[in-house]
């Protein structure tokens, strides 16, 4: 049985916006400095009016109190984002790795946290934004974990543990993730097409933009039994990994003329 369709809040873009960027799945951590540098370089150079960070910005987020630890990786990232937010509007959405980002992060960085999903009203169209993990219905084990991990009581219990203990838990998550990748079992599963159509119809949107799956592509979706209905689309963001072969990093850029994929990794 499919989960209930969430209500999607509307975000109406200001009339002066002419360019919006979407990125996700940077998986920033201290062990991948090239990706961190590429992300910082992108933030410094983007001409966009706003950047939507659609989840898994961080490989693991141990809690907002990590921002208070002097010279920590999280504190450095928080300062980078705070400085960027002074000149470019940034918006954050939770992913499956950084779902513990909370109000402390917003206060320190000046970046609002959006609901998943959110409808962006821009250039006369409605764009449904999501991290995408809630739509990967075939990954049953993950969906069970997600239901637990998004529970405020569970999160409070985790955050009550010492920061050092949470960091150790994060390291074990990274180790397990890398082991799954090496074994070939690290595939998240793809978005369920019927569920994506249901979300789009409920939100009265024609296009879904998401990350999570690390399978960047553009898909045409049609409601079942409605061959003559207007086509819906699903646009999947790339993950970032400057240590991979080939290296990966990119942006999905939206203007009134449409969407454009911009590769940032060196060829």
Secondary structure, DSSP 4 states (H G I P E B T S, - for coil): -PPPPPP-EEEEPPTT--EEEEE----B-TT-HHHHHHHHHHHHH---SEEEE-S-SBS----GGGGGSTT-HHHHHHHHHHHHHTTSEEEEE--SS-TT--HHHHHHH--EEEPSSEEEEETTEEEEE--SGGG-TT-HHHHHHHHHHT-HHHHHHHHTS-HHHHHHHHHHHHHHHHHHHHHT-----PPPHHHHHHHHHHHT-SEEEE-SSS--EEEEE--TT-TTSPPEEEEEPPP-BTTSSS-B-EEEEEETTEEEEEE-S--
